[in-house]
Amino acid sequence: MLYVLVVIHNRTCADSIACRSLMSQTSLDFRVLVYDNSDTDLGIKDECAANGWTYLGGTGNHGLPAAYNCALDHLKAENAAGFICIMDDDTEPGNTFCSDMKAEAEKNAADILLPVMMNKGRILSPWRERGRRFFRSYEECASEPAGNILAFNSGMLIPLDVFSDYRYNEDLFLDCVDISFLRDMKRRGIRTAVVPVYCEQGFSGTERPSREAAMNRFKLYSGDMRTCYGEKDLRCRLVLLKRAAHLAIIYGSLEPFGILLKREKEDR
């Protein structure tokens, strides 16, 4: 059985691209679980009941790893077997996505399958961990050594038995969850492969939130980056400094650097 988990945050199922897309799949041989990470009650539980979907969460935003682990615990309690596919609420799979991924699983020797996530004609995921970051085509993705590939959690097809002795790292909140997971899988010898199944992925990088929202988001990002890479990692420090400088220019404020300095003091 294929289980599809959508983690939804501060929007209804009707407003979620992922949920709407799941309603229009040509194959209905899958189950949907919706984890409600919203800050307020938006009626998502009633929407799930109307669609025959499993509703989880509803107690506020506890971070992506906590949502994933809750859904996995629910499936484990049901003795579920098969695959899980995790989706962000702004992922737009094609109408044949579920059947296409199941077909790829039947013929692919790899354990975890990574679809190609697009945004306006550009490949966002997977990407290279080392070297030139972005791929230009599926053929480039498929020819890259699996050990040098990272990818979004969204769209990833994972055997449920992987989680018999594994839980997502709840020290993370929002960012680097996918990086941490794939690195752990590589250490365990779990095989990954990129497959020619495509999704359109929303990308917030072109949006300009309020200064307060941007600073709060940067606090989360910097904390997750340090947790994932380690506070002494030079590459992590450079990435955070670059992001801080970018935000400082956009908002005309040195607050991003203050956030980094405060975190440095707390880590000492």
C-alpha positions in Angstrom: 0.0 0.0 0.0 1.1 3.6 -0.7 0.5 6.1 2.1 0.8 9.8 1.2 1.4 12.2 4.1 0.7 15.9 3.6 1.9 18.3 6.3 -0.3 21.3 6.1 0.4 24.7 7.8 -2.0 27.6 8.2 -4.1 26.7 5.1 -7.1 24.5 4.4 -7.0 21.3 2.3 -9.0 23.3 -0.3 -6.2 25.8 -0.4 -3.4 23.2 -0.5 -2.1 22.5 -4.0 -1.0 19.0 -2.8 -4.4 18.1 -1.4 -6.2 19.3 -4.4 -3.8 17.3 -6.6 -4.4 14.1 -4.6 -8.1 14.4 -5.2 -7.5 14.3 -9.0 -5.1 11.3 -9.1 -6.0 8.7 -11.8 -5.2 5.9 -9.4 -7.0 5.7 -6.1 -4.9 2.9 -4.7 -3.4 4.9 -1.9 -4.3 6.4 1.5 -3.9 10.0 2.5 -2.8 11.2 5.9 -3.0 14.9 6.7 -1.0 16.3 9.6 -2.3 19.6 10.7 0.5 21.9 11.8 -1.6 25.0 11.8 -1.6 27.6 14.6 -5.4 27.8 14.7 -8.4 25.5 13.9 -9.2 25.9 10.2 -11.7 23.1 9.8 -9.1 20.7 8.3 -10.4 17.8 10.4 -13.8 18.1 8.8 -12.3 18.3 5.4 -10.3 15.1 6.0 -13.5 13.3 7.2 -15.3 14.4 4.0 -12.5 13.0 1.8 -12.0 9.8 3.8 -8.5 10.9 4.8 -6.8 10.3 8.2 -6.4 13.5 10.3 -3.5 13.9 12.6 -2.1 16.8 14.6 -4.1 19.9 15.3 -2.2 21.0 18.4 0.0 23.7 16.8 3.2 23.7 14.9 5.7 21.3 16.5 8.0 21.2 13.4 8.3 18.9 10.4 10.2 16.0 12.1 7.6 15.8 14.9 4.8 15.7 12.3 6.6 13.0 10.3 7.2 10.9 13.4 3.6 11.2 14.6 2.3 9.9 11.2 4.9 7.1 11.2 3.8 6.1 14.8 0.2 6.0 13.6 1.1 3.7 10.7 3.2 1.5 12.9 0.3 1.1 15.3 -1.8 -0.1 12.3 0.9 -2.5 11.3 1.0 -0.7 7.9 3.3 -2.0 5.2 4.4 -0.6 1.9 5.6 2.9 1.1 5.2 6.4 2.4 5.4 9.5 0.2 5.7 12.8 2.1 4.5 16.0 0.5 4.7 19.6 1.3 1.3 21.3 1.1 2.6 23.4 -1.9 3.8 20.4 -3.9 1.9 19.8 -7.1 2.2 16.2 -8.3 0.8 15.3 -11.8 -2.4 13.4 -12.0 -0.5 10.1 -12.5 2.1 10.7 -9.8 1.1 8.0 -7.4 0.8 5.3 -10.0 4.0 6.5 -11.7 6.0 6.3 -8.4 4.5 2.8 -7.6 5.5 1.6 -11.1 9.0 2.9 -10.6 9.2 1.1 -7.2 8.3 -2.2 -8.9 11.2 -2.0 -11.4 13.9 -0.1 -9.5 16.4 -1.8 -7.2 16.9 1.2 -5.1 15.2 1.6 -1.7 14.3 5.3 -1.7 13.1 7.0 -4.9 13.5 10.7 -5.6 11.3 12.4 -8.1 12.4 15.5 -10.0 11.0 18.6 -8.4 10.6 21.6 -10.8 9.9 25.2 -10.4 9.2 27.3 -13.5 11.3 25.0 -15.7 14.2 24.7 -13.3 15.1 21.6 -11.3 15.1 22.5 -7.6 15.5 18.9 -6.4 17.6 16.8 -6.3 20.8 18.7 -6.1 24.5 18.0 -5.7 26.0 18.0 -2.2 29.4 18.9 -3.7 30.3 20.7 -6.9 28.0 22.7 -9.1 24.7 22.6 -7.1 21.9 22.4 -9.6 21.2 19.8 -12.3 20.0 20.9 -15.8 18.2 17.7 -16.8 17.0 14.4 -15.5 19.8 12.7 -17.4 22.3 14.6 -15.3 20.5 13.6 -12.1 20.4 10.0 -13.1 24.1 9.8 -14.0 25.3 11.5 -10.8 26.7 9.1 -8.1 24.0 8.6 -5.5 26.4 9.5 -2.7 26.6 13.1 -4.0 22.8 13.6 -4.2 20.5 15.4 -1.8 16.8 16.0 -2.3 13.7 17.5 -0.8 11.6 15.2 1.4 8.6 16.2 -0.6 7.7 13.6 -3.2 10.3 11.1 -1.9 9.0 7.5 -1.9 10.3 5.6 1.2 9.7 2.0 2.3 8.0 1.9 5.6 10.3 -0.7 7.0 13.1 1.9 6.9 11.4 3.4 10.0 11.3 0.2 12.0 14.4 1.5 13.9 14.6 5.1 12.7 13.0 8.4 13.7 13.4 11.9 12.2 15.6 14.2 14.2 13.3 16.4 16.3 16.1 18.7 17.2 15.5 20.1 13.8 12.3 22.2 13.2 11.9 23.1 9.5 15.1 23.2 7.5 17.7 20.5 6.7 15.3 17.7 7.7 15.7 16.1 4.2 19.5 16.6 4.3 19.8 14.9 7.7 17.5 12.1 6.7 19.4 11.3 3.4 22.8 11.4 5.2 21.5 9.0 7.8 20.2 6.7 5.1 23.5 6.7 3.2 25.3 5.8 6.5 23.0 2.8 6.8 23.6 1.7 3.2 20.1 2.5 2.0 20.1 3.0 -1.7 18.6 6.0 -3.4 17.8 6.7 -7.1 16.3 9.6 -9.1 13.4 8.5 -11.2 11.8 10.3 -14.2 8.6 11.4 -12.4 8.1 15.1 -12.1 6.4 17.5 -9.7 6.0 21.2 -9.6 7.2 22.6 -6.3 6.3 26.0 -4.8 9.3 28.2 -4.0 9.2 31.0 -1.5 12.6 32.4 -2.4 11.0 35.0 -4.7 8.6 36.3 -2.0 9.3 39.2 0.3 7.7 38.7 3.7 7.6 41.4 6.4 10.8 42.2 8.2 9.5 40.5 11.4 8.5 37.3 9.5 11.9 37.3 7.7 13.9 37.6 10.9 11.8 34.8 12.6 12.3 32.6 9.6 16.1 33.3 9.7 16.2 32.3 13.4 14.7 28.9 12.5 17.0 28.5 9.5 20.2 29.4 11.4 19.3 27.1 14.3 18.5 24.1 12.0 21.7 24.7 10.0 23.8 24.6 13.1 22.1 21.5 14.3 22.5 19.7 11.0 26.1 20.7 10.2 27.5 21.5 13.6 28.3 25.0 14.9 32.0 24.7 14.0 31.4 23.8 10.4 33.0 26.4 8.1 30.6 25.9 5.2 27.6 26.3 7.6 29.1 29.6 8.9 29.7 30.9 5.4 26.2 30.0 4.2 24.7 31.8 7.3 26.8 34.9 6.8 25.8 35.0 3.2 22.1 34.7 4.1 22.5 37.3 6.8 24.2 39.8 4.4 21.4 39.2 1.8 18.7 39.9 4.4 20.6 42.9 5.7 20.6 44.5 2.2 17.0 43.7 1.5 15.6 45.1 4.8 18.3 47.7 5.5 19.0 46.2 9.0 21.9 44.6 10.8 19.5 42.4 12.8 20.4 39.2 10.9 24.0 39.6 12.1 22.7 40.2 15.6 20.8 36.9 15.4 24.0 35.1 14.5 26.0 36.7 17.2 23.4 35.9 19.8 23.3 32.3 18.8 27.2 32.2 18.9 27.1 33.4 22.5 24.4 30.8 23.4 26.5 28.0 22.0 29.6 28.9 23.9 
